[in-house]
Amino acid sequence: MPDLAKRLQNVQISPSAAMTAKAREMRARGINVISLANGEPDFATPRHAIDAAYQAALSGDTKYPPQGGTPALKAAIARKFKRDNNLDYGPDEIIVGNGGKQVIFNAFMATVDPGDEVVIPSPFWVSYADMAKVAGGVPVTVSCPQNNGFKPRPEDLEAAITPRTKWVMLNFPGNPTGAVPSRTELAALGEVLVRHPHVWIMSDDMYEHLLYDGHRFSTIAEVTPALKARTLTVNGCSKTYAMTGWRIGFGGGPAQLIRGLFNMQGQATAGVSTVGQAAAAAALDGPQGLVEEHRAIYEQRRDLVVQMLNAAPGITCHRPEGAFYVFPNLAGCLGKTSKGGRKIETDTDFVAALLEEKHVACVQGAAYGLSPHMRVSYATDTASITEACGRIQEFCHELS
């Protein structure tokens, strides 16, 4: 059999996707698995968005779409950027992709040459590093320890940037930690980036509306306007409007960069589903009350998860400021043995034994660049969260 491309040799299957698939396989065998592995809202897509998609289909809006996004959706995105972020983007400065992930992938493929470095604060969403590798780049991580709230320090970011740096990635609220810097902290990072004009900046703002305890959202191109001309601001409808399956992401940035993304998208998928774009435009321009309702529910779930995990022997759980994940430390569980006889040497051992013995799916912190932790998603119903955290407590009590 012919070989696969060498570019895939150091690229892993997404651990969260793998854990989700394993949970589904166990459920198919009749096992009562609760998955806290997937970052997918359990809420329904807003009805007005669904209606807009239906009307688009009925009206015949089912032909090939414009490659970079429909005029209606791009106009709605421009209004969203102005309303929420005080950022002005024209039609030639906006692109619509098949989810935010494609926008990020297009950006790397359009700009990264072999050996170029992509600076990524760690822990990080696993796909950042792997997409950089596929593009021929070299991921360079910046450690963001829990004692700094999982946020990058300016001096550490400065030290990571070299003449080979092509991109610096920023993701707030963060996946997997839920970290949210203050406006002052973000401005300090901006001061560093201003000193390096050869570097592109990508701000992944997918969780921008999921903030707790009165925290306010800021994005780097707004906080440091001097960076707007080399910043790609990425967002989408998946998390804010519970539209993961519609696959609508978008980016705003300088026209020259957007042209590169447009070219790359033309060689991959071309345009995005017309009915999905109609739904996204309706979500962005329509009533926003559900966004706050869902945010308040997530905040209650966060409080529940933090309280229950901190009651589990050996686990300490940081209280995140945003997103719908917690990233608890498992150090107190290492070196022990589970009731089923598995030696817990690493966070990977912990999540494997937890799934096998208590049928709760989480993702090991090693997948996100920081051990010994695990990512726990609370984007599911409260009853399931309560039951799953109870099983985690039981699992930890049984370690010896």
C-alpha positions in Angstrom: 0.0 0.0 0.0 1.4 3.5 -0.8 2.5 5.7 2.1 0.6 8.6 3.6 2.1 12.1 3.3 5.0 12.8 5.7 3.2 15.9 6.9 0.8 13.7 8.9 3.5 11.8 10.8 3.5 14.2 13.8 -0.2 15.1 13.6 -2.5 13.4 16.1 -6.2 12.6 15.9 -8.0 15.1 18.1 -8.0 13.5 21.6 -11.4 15.1 22.5 -12.9 13.7 19.3 -11.3 10.3 20.1 -12.7 10.3 23.6 -16.1 11.4 22.3 -16.0 8.5 19.8 -15.0 6.1 22.5 -17.9 7.2 24.7 -20.4 6.8 21.7 -19.0 3.3 21.1 -19.5 2.3 24.7 -23.0 3.7 24.7 -23.8 1.6 21.6 -22.9 -1.4 23.7 -25.5 -0.4 26.3 -23.1 1.2 28.8 -24.4 4.3 30.6 -21.5 6.7 29.7 -21.7 10.4 30.5 -19.4 12.4 28.3 -17.8 15.6 29.6 -15.3 15.4 26.7 -17.1 17.4 24.0 -17.2 21.2 23.7 -20.7 21.3 22.3 -23.6 23.3 23.7 -26.6 21.1 24.7 -29.0 24.0 23.9 -31.1 24.1 20.7 -30.3 26.5 17.8 -32.5 29.6 18.1 -35.8 29.1 16.2 -35.5 32.3 14.2 -32.2 31.0 12.8 -33.8 27.7 11.8 -36.7 29.6 10.2 -34.3 31.7 8.2 -32.5 28.6 6.9 -35.9 27.1 5.9 -37.0 30.2 4.1 -33.7 30.4 2.3 -34.2 26.9 1.0 -37.8 27.5 0.0 -36.8 30.7 -1.9 -34.3 28.7 -4.0 -31.2 29.9 -2.2 -29.6 26.5 -2.7 -27.0 27.2 -5.4 -23.3 27.5 -5.1 -22.5 30.2 -2.6 -20.0 33.1 -3.0 -16.6 31.7 -2.0 -16.0 34.2 0.8 -19.5 34.5 2.2 -22.8 35.9 1.1 -23.2 39.6 1.1 -26.0 39.3 3.7 -23.9 37.3 6.1 -20.8 39.5 5.6 -22.9 42.6 6.4 -24.3 40.9 9.5 -20.7 40.0 10.6 -19.6 43.6 10.1 -22.4 44.7 12.3 -21.5 42.1 14.9 -17.8 43.2 15.0 -18.9 46.8 15.3 -21.5 46.2 18.0 -19.6 43.7 20.2 -15.9 44.6 19.5 -15.9 48.2 18.2 -14.0 46.9 15.1 -14.8 48.2 11.6 -14.4 45.7 8.8 -15.4 46.1 5.1 -16.7 43.3 2.9 -13.2 42.7 1.6 -11.9 42.3 5.2 -14.3 39.5 6.1 -14.4 35.8 5.2 -16.8 33.0 6.1 -15.5 29.5 6.6 -16.8 26.0 7.4 -16.5 26.7 11.1 -13.9 28.9 12.8 -11.5 25.9 12.4 -11.4 26.3 8.6 -10.6 30.1 9.0 -7.6 29.3 11.2 -6.5 26.5 8.9 -6.8 28.7 5.8 -4.7 31.4 7.6 -1.9 29.0 8.4 -1.9 27.5 4.9 -1.9 30.9 3.3 1.0 32.3 5.3 3.2 29.7 6.9 6.3 28.5 5.1 8.4 25.5 6.2 10.2 26.3 9.5 8.1 29.3 10.3 7.1 29.4 14.0 3.7 29.7 15.5 3.7 30.9 19.1 0.9 29.3 21.2 0.2 29.9 24.9 -0.1 26.5 26.6 -2.4 24.8 27.6 -4.0 25.2 24.2 -6.7 23.8 22.0 -5.0 20.8 20.4 -5.8 21.8 16.8 -3.6 24.9 16.9 -0.4 23.0 17.0 -1.4 20.3 14.6 -2.7 22.8 12.0 0.6 24.7 12.2 2.5 21.4 11.6 0.3 20.5 8.6 1.2 23.9 7.1 4.9 23.2 7.6 5.3 25.4 10.7 6.8 24.8 14.1 4.6 25.2 17.2 6.4 27.1 20.0 4.6 27.0 23.3 4.5 29.6 26.0 3.8 28.1 29.4 0.8 29.6 31.2 0.8 27.9 34.7 -2.2 27.8 36.9 -0.6 30.2 39.4 -0.9 32.9 36.7 -4.6 31.9 36.0 -3.5 30.0 32.9 -2.8 33.4 31.2 0.5 34.3 29.3 2.8 36.8 30.9 4.2 39.5 28.7 7.8 38.6 29.4 7.2 35.0 28.5 5.5 36.0 25.2 8.4 38.3 24.5 11.0 35.5 25.0 9.1 33.2 22.7 9.1 35.5 19.7 12.0 35.1 17.2 12.8 36.3 13.7 11.2 33.0 12.5 7.9 33.8 14.3 5.0 34.1 11.8 2.0 34.0 14.1 1.1 34.5 17.7 -2.1 32.8 18.8 -4.4 34.2 21.4 -7.6 32.4 22.6 -9.7 34.1 25.3 -11.9 32.8 27.0 -9.5 29.9 26.6 -10.0 26.3 25.6 -9.3 24.2 27.8 -8.9 26.5 30.8 -11.6 29.2 30.5 -8.9 31.8 31.2 -9.9 35.5 30.6 -7.3 38.3 30.9 -8.4 41.7 32.0 -8.2 44.6 29.5 -5.0 45.7 31.3 -3.4 42.3 31.0 -4.4 42.1 27.3 -3.0 45.6 26.6 0.4 44.4 28.2 0.5 41.6 25.6 -0.3 44.1 22.9 2.7 46.2 23.9 4.9 43.2 23.3 3.3 42.5 19.9 3.6 46.1 18.7 7.4 45.7 19.0 7.4 42.8 16.5 5.9 44.1 13.2 6.9 40.9 11.3 4.4 38.8 13.3 0.7 38.1 12.5 -1.7 37.9 15.4 -4.6 35.6 15.5 -7.4 36.1 18.2 -9.7 33.2 18.5 -12.7 34.7 20.2 -15.2 31.8 19.8 -16.2 31.9 23.5 -16.5 35.7 23.8 -20.0 35.7 25.2 -19.4 33.1 27.8 -18.0 35.2 30.7 -18.7 35.0 34.4 -18.4 36.9 37.6 -18.8 40.3 35.9 -15.8 39.8 33.6 -15.9 41.9 30.4 -14.7 40.7 27.0 -11.9 42.5 25.1 -10.1 41.5 21.9 -6.6 42.4 21.0 -7.3 44.5 17.8 -9.7 46.6 19.9 -7.5 47.0 22.9 -4.4 47.8 20.8 -5.6 49.4 17.6 -2.0 49.6 16.2 -2.2 45.8 15.8 -5.5 45.7 13.8 -3.6 45.8 10.4 -2.0 42.5 11.2 -4.6 40.8 13.3 -7.1 38.1 12.2 -10.0 38.1 14.6 -11.8 34.7 14.4 -15.3 34.0 15.7 -18.4 32.0 14.7 -21.9 30.9 15.7 -21.1 27.5 17.2 -20.7 28.3 20.9 -22.7 31.6 21.2 -25.8 30.4 19.3 -25.5 26.6 19.8 -25.0 26.1 16.1 -22.1 23.7 16.0 -23.5 21.5 13.3 -24.2 24.4 11.0 -20.5 25.0 10.6 -20.4 28.7 10.3 -17.2 30.5 11.3 -15.8 33.8 10.2 -12.8 36.1 10.4 -12.1 39.8 10.1 -8.7 41.1 9.1 -6.7 43.1 6.6 -7.8 42.7 3.0 -4.4 41.4 1.9 -4.6 38.5 4.4 -8.3 37.8 3.7 -7.4 37.5 0.0 -4.9 34.8 0.9 -7.5 32.9 3.0 -10.0 33.3 0.1 -7.5 31.7 -2.3 -6.8 28.8 0.0 -10.5 28.2 0.7 -11.1 28.1 -3.1 -8.7 25.1 -3.3 -10.3 23.3 -0.4 -14.1 23.7 0.0 -15.0 26.9 -1.8 -18.1 28.5 -0.3 -20.2 27.6 2.8 -23.7 26.2 2.8 -26.1 28.9 1.7 -28.9 27.9 4.2 -26.3 27.8 7.0 -25.2 31.3 6.1 -28.8 32.5 6.2 -29.3 31.0 9.6 -26.1 32.6 10.8 -27.1 36.1 9.6 -30.4 35.7 11.4 -28.6 34.6 14.6 -26.2 37.5 14.5 -28.9 40.2 13.7 -31.8 38.7 15.6 -32.8 38.7 19.3 -29.9 38.2 21.6 -31.8 37.3 24.8 -31.0 33.6 24.6 -27.3 34.4 24.6 -27.6 35.8 28.1 -29.9 33.1 29.3 -27.5 30.4 28.2 -24.5 32.3 29.7 -26.3 32.4 33.1 -27.0 28.7 33.0 -23.4 27.9 32.1 -22.2 30.1 35.1 -24.4 28.0 37.4 -23.0 24.8 36.0 -19.5 26.1 36.4 -20.1 26.8 40.1 -21.5 23.2 40.5 -18.6 21.5 38.7 -15.9 23.5 40.6 -17.6 22.8 43.9 -18.0 19.0 43.2 -14.5 18.5 41.8 -12.9 20.3 44.7 -14.7 17.8 46.9 -13.0 14.9 45.2 -9.9 13.7 47.0 -6.7 14.5 45.1 -8.3 17.0 42.8 -7.9 20.8 42.9 -10.1 22.8 40.5 -9.3 26.3 39.4 -12.4 28.6 39.0 -12.4 29.8 35.4 -13.6 33.1 34.2 -15.2 32.0 30.9 -15.9 29.3 28.3 -17.5 26.0 29.4 -14.6 24.0 30.6 -12.7 23.5 33.8 -9.1 22.2 33.9 -8.6 20.6 37.3 -5.2 19.5 38.6 -4.9 15.7 39.3 -1.5 15.7 41.0 -3.0 14.4 44.3 -4.3 11.3 42.4 -1.0 10.2 40.8 0.9 7.3 42.2 -2.2 5.6 43.3 -4.2 2.6 42.1 -7.8 2.5 41.0 -10.3 0.1 42.4 -10.1 -1.8 39.1 -6.3 -2.2 39.5 -5.0 0.4 37.1 -1.9 2.3 38.3 -2.5 6.0 37.9 0.9 7.4 36.9 -0.3 10.1 34.5 -3.4 12.1 33.6 -3.9 9.9 30.6 -4.1 6.9 33.0 -6.6 8.8 35.1 -9.0 9.5 32.3 -8.7 6.0 30.9 -9.5 4.4 34.2 -12.3 6.8 34.9 -13.9 5.9 31.6 -13.4 2.2 32.1 -14.5 2.0 35.7 -17.0 4.9 36.2 -18.1 5.5 32.6 -17.3 9.2 32.6 -15.4 10.6 29.6 -13.0 13.5 30.1 -9.8 14.5 28.2 -6.3 14.3 29.6 -4.4 17.5 30.1 -1.5 16.2 28.2 -3.5 16.6 25.0 -3.6 20.3 25.6 0.0 20.7 26.6 -0.2 20.6 30.4 -0.2 17.7 32.8 -1.4 16.5 35.3 -4.8 18.0 34.4 -7.9 17.0 32.6 -10.4 19.0 30.7 -14.0 18.7 31.9 -16.8 20.2 29.7 -19.9 21.4 31.4 -21.8 22.0 28.1 -24.3 19.4 29.1 -27.4 19.2 31.3 -27.1 19.8 35.0 -28.4 16.3 36.0 -25.7 14.6 33.9 -23.1 16.9 35.3 -24.1 16.2 38.8 -24.1 12.4 38.2 -20.7 12.5 36.4 -19.0 14.6 39.1 -20.5 12.2 41.7 -18.9 9.3 39.9 -15.5 11.2 39.7 -15.7 11.8 43.5 -16.4 8.1 44.0 -13.5 7.1 41.7 -11.1 9.3 43.7 -12.3 8.0 47.0 -11.6 4.5 45.8 -8.0 5.3 44.9 -5.5 3.6 47.2 
